[in-house]
Every structure is written in C-alpha cells, then in structure tokens.
Amino acid sequence: MNYITKMRELIKKLEMNEDKKIYILKKLNEMERELERNRTRLEVIGDFSISVANYIEKVGEKAEPLRKWLDSITKIFSVARDKTDNGGKIPPPEATKRIEPPKAVGEADIPF
C-alpha cells in the first residue's frame, strides 16, 4: 500500500466537516495525478501540503500519520529538486549579448 492510499484511508476516517474532507481528498487526487507524470510539478505538491497543513492541526493527533507521510513525500521531492536545480542555487546571469554601436558616417561613405 502506498502513501497516497494510506492518506486517503486516514482522511476518510477523520472526524471533520464533510466539505473539508472532500476538499482534502480532491487535493490528494490532484497530487496523485501529478505524481504519475514524468516530470512532477512541485507547485502541485506544495499546494497539497499547504492545503492540508491547516486541517491537520485542527484535527489533532488522529492526523499525525498523515503529517509524517506528507513529510516523507516532501523530503523525496526536496532531494530530487536539489539534484536537478543546481542544489537550490540561483544560476549566474547569462552574459548579455550586445550589438555593435553604429559607425560614424562621413560624407565619403554616402553612396550618392
């Protein structure tokens, strides 16, 4: 059983407003679809994390496993991002290409 399945089962068991539960499950489904892509966008993972964080705090200890699983997923993406993102460093700016300034035109250069 993977993290997503475990999260889904736990969320369904939590005692919370049904609308909030549906909202969190919707965010979980979005994250699951994103994880199936070849190149996962971190925005979707972040959106799920932020959306769920507030509700986890309100539900309390019963949601603790959800927080731990979410931490594990976030760590995986953090390591992957660091490897592909130059260790999180901002790359130096590219050299600006410049064009030659206009040449001075003398009377001898005029073609007529």
C-alpha positions as CSV (number, residue, x, y, z in Angstrom):
1,M,0.0,0.0,0.0
2,N,1.5,3.4,-1.0
3,Y,1.4,6.7,0.8
4,I,-1.4,8.1,-1.3
5,T,-3.7,5.1,-0.4
6,K,-2.8,5.3,3.3
7,M,-3.5,9.0,3.3
8,R,-6.8,8.6,1.5
9,E,-8.0,5.9,4.0
10,L,-6.9,8.0,7.0
11,I,-8.6,11.2,5.7
12,K,-11.8,9.3,5.2
13,K,-11.7,8.1,8.8
14,L,-11.0,11.6,10.3
15,E,-13.8,13.4,12.2
16,M,-14.1,16.6,10.3
17,N,-16.5,18.6,8.3
18,E,-17.5,16.6,5.2
19,D,-16.8,19.6,2.9
20,K,-13.3,19.9,4.3
21,K,-12.8,16.2,3.9
22,I,-13.9,16.3,0.2
23,Y,-11.6,19.3,-0.4
24,I,-8.6,17.5,1.0
25,L,-9.4,14.3,-0.9
26,K,-9.7,16.5,-4.1
27,K,-6.2,17.9,-3.4
28,L,-4.9,14.4,-2.8
29,N,-6.3,13.2,-6.1
30,E,-4.6,16.2,-7.9
31,M,-1.3,15.3,-6.3
32,E,-1.7,11.6,-7.2
33,R,-2.3,12.6,-10.9
34,E,0.7,14.8,-10.8
35,L,2.9,12.1,-9.3
36,E,2.0,9.9,-12.3
37,R,3.5,12.4,-14.7
38,N,7.1,12.0,-16.0
39,R,8.0,15.4,-14.6
40,T,6.1,16.3,-11.4
41,R,5.5,20.0,-10.8
42,L,6.4,21.0,-7.3
43,E,3.6,23.5,-7.2
44,V,1.0,20.8,-7.0
45,I,2.9,19.0,-4.2
46,G,3.2,22.4,-2.4
47,D,-0.5,23.2,-2.9
48,F,-1.5,19.9,-1.3
49,S,0.9,20.4,1.6
50,I,-0.3,23.9,2.3
51,S,-4.0,23.0,1.9
52,V,-3.7,20.0,4.3
53,A,-1.5,21.6,6.9
54,N,-4.2,23.8,8.4
55,Y,-6.7,20.9,8.6
56,I,-4.2,18.5,10.2
57,E,-3.5,21.0,13.0
58,K,-7.3,21.3,13.8
59,V,-7.9,17.5,13.7
60,G,-5.0,16.8,16.1
61,E,-3.3,13.6,16.9
62,K,-5.5,11.4,14.8
63,A,-4.0,13.0,11.7
64,E,-0.4,12.6,12.9
65,P,0.3,9.7,10.4
66,L,-0.8,11.9,7.6
67,R,1.7,14.6,8.6
68,K,4.5,12.0,8.7
69,W,3.6,10.6,5.3
70,L,3.4,14.2,3.9
71,D,6.9,14.9,5.4
72,S,8.3,11.8,3.7
73,I,6.9,12.8,0.3
74,T,8.1,16.4,0.7
75,K,11.6,15.2,1.6
76,I,11.8,13.0,-1.5
77,F,10.9,16.0,-3.7
78,S,13.3,18.2,-1.8
79,V,16.2,15.9,-2.6
80,A,15.2,15.5,-6.2
81,R,14.8,19.2,-6.7
82,D,18.3,19.9,-5.2
83,K,19.8,17.4,-7.7
84,T,18.1,19.0,-10.7
85,D,18.1,22.5,-9.5
86,N,21.8,23.1,-9.0
87,G,21.5,22.4,-5.3
88,G,18.9,25.2,-5.0
89,K,21.5,27.8,-6.0
90,I,20.5,30.6,-8.3
91,P,22.5,30.3,-11.5
92,P,24.6,33.3,-12.6
93,P,23.0,35.6,-15.1
94,E,23.7,34.8,-18.7
95,A,26.1,37.2,-20.5
96,T,24.1,39.9,-22.2
97,K,24.5,39.9,-25.9
98,R,25.4,43.3,-27.4
99,I,25.3,44.7,-30.9
100,E,27.9,46.9,-32.4
101,P,27.3,50.6,-32.0
102,P,26.6,52.5,-35.2
103,K,29.6,53.5,-37.2
104,A,30.2,57.2,-37.9
105,V,29.1,58.0,-41.4
106,G,31.2,60.5,-43.2
107,E,30.4,62.3,-46.4
108,A,32.7,59.9,-48.3
109,D,30.5,57.0,-47.1
110,I,27.3,58.3,-48.6
111,P,26.6,56.4,-51.8
112,F,25.2,59.2,-53.9
